[in-house]
Amino acid sequence: PLSVLAFDNGGQGNLTYTWASVGTPPAPVKFRVNGTSAASNTVATFSKTGTYNFIVTIKDSGNLSLTSPTSVVVYPGLTTLAIIPPSPLNISTSKQLSTVTLDQFATFMPLQPPLTWSLSGPGTLSPTGLYTAPASPGTATITVTSGLKSASTTIQTTAPAPLAATSTPSGIFGSTNGLTYNLSYLGTPPGTPATLKYSWYLLSKPTGAATPTFSLNGSNAAQNTVATFNQVGTYRFYVTVYSPTAISATQIITINVLPKLSAIALSPTSATLAKSTSRQFLATAYDQFGKILTAQPTFTWKLLAGAGTLSHTGLFTAPANRGNAVIIASANSYTASARLTIT
């Protein structure tokens, strides 16, 4: 909550309070109420941690005003704590467990909060989460706690057995300029492949991107799955294959989602011009996710119908007579048009 109080000889209802963030805030801020008398008490909603500087302008009905600055520091608060699911371990081997800690904005916390580890079952566990499997097969439950948040996972200890695996793409890298990518991973342990289960996880993604979805996960059929993206950039996955009788195999796969020109739009899409005047039109190219391409293509401009002139940069100059015209901009096989009325 943000609060400020001023006095006016016309009464409190004679004043309006307008809040604004100044400087370079970590992210945009929303105010529950603003620009009214009731905004002397408002609630600021944040979407990112950091320091926010505000200034409130107080104005009366005579247009007299004064300002008051204030600052708010938004600290990260742990809201999500999870242990990255570990693979089964060979007997008498060790595994450093990793956690995922997200703040109140579902963002990875740059500094991990204090963690307390505990173990139920065979094996040993260090204060930092290093688990050492026992000398015989078994299952242990490991819990990590930070404040009021906790998460648990299980580790299965198995006897050694060979397990080979192949993955698609070839090696651990792939790229696509589409919306999806077909991921494949095949484990071949002793016995029947039908006993295997494949689990896919996201390790990292571009800033601002949504978590990709998998068409199949956590099943035998998930050896072939389709990842669906919503933004270009680099994504890193890991897949773990589990067998009832063999150690799991884990592979990290990196997929580069490349931008592809998929649409063009003109601004404005229609306009009215006086005779012999000019208007600049802007063409914008979008990728397969409907986002503006970082590298815009070279557009070809053309006067499709009507009179007037059109430059190679989209500047239209109307003729000396009334009429109508249509202009188009194109790049590759994509085209957008705008209609003009000359008065």
C-alpha positions, 0 to 999 in steps of 0.5 A: 500500500502507498499512502499520502495525505495533504490538506486543502481549504476546500476539503479533502474531496477537493484534491486528486492524487496521481502516482507515477514511477520515476527513473528506470523501474525494474518493471511496470507498476499498476495502481489500484486507484490513481488520479482521484481523491481516493488515490491518497491510499492506493495499492501498487502491484509489482511484477519483479523484485527491485527498487521502485521510485515513485512520485505523487502529484497532489492537485486541487481544483484551482490547478495548484499542485505539489509533489512528494517522492517515495521509494519501495524495495521489493525483496524476493520471497520464496514461494516455490521450492522443488527438488529436481527429480533425481535419477536412480543411483547405482549402489554406493554412489553419490548424487548432489541434489539440486533445487528450484527456488522461485520468488513471488513472481515465479522467477528463479531466485538469484540467491538461494535461501537457507536450506535444511536437508533431511533423509528417511531411509537407507544411505547418508545425506550431507547438510548440503544435499549430497546423497550417498546410496547404500551398498544394497538396493533400496528407496530413500525419501529426501526432504528439503525445507526453507522457512515454511516451504518444503519439498520431497523426492525419492531416490531408488538405489539399484544394482549396476546394469548396462543401459544404452540410449540414443537421442534425436536430434543427432547428438544434443543440439537441434533447431527449428523455425516452427512452433514445435519440435519432435524430441526422441530418446530411446533406451535399450536396457536388458529385457523389454523396452516396454518397461521403460518410462521417459520423463522430460524436464525444462532446464532453461528458456529465454527470458519472458518465454512460457514453459514449453509443453510436451505432448507426452511425458512420464510414460513409455510412449513419451520416448517420442514427444512434441515440444510446443514453444511460444517464443524464439530463443534457446531452450535446454531440456533433459530427459531421464529414462527409468527401467525397473532393472537398470540404472537410468540414462539422462541426456541434455538436449538444446533446441534453438527456436529460430525466427521465421517471417510469418506475417506482415502488417501495415500502419495505418491500414487506411488513411484519408489525405488531402490532395498533393499531401504525403503520408508515411506508411510503416510495414512490420514483419512478425514471426511464427509466434505473432511477435515483431521480428528483431531483424526486419526484412527489406520490404518492396512497396507498390502502388496497386491501384489509383494515382499518386506516387510511392517511394521505396520506403513507404512514403505516399504522395497523393495526386492533385485530384480526388480519388482512391488508392491502394498500396501494398508492402511485401517481403518473401511471399507475404503481403499487406495492404492499405487503402487511401482516400484522397480528398 
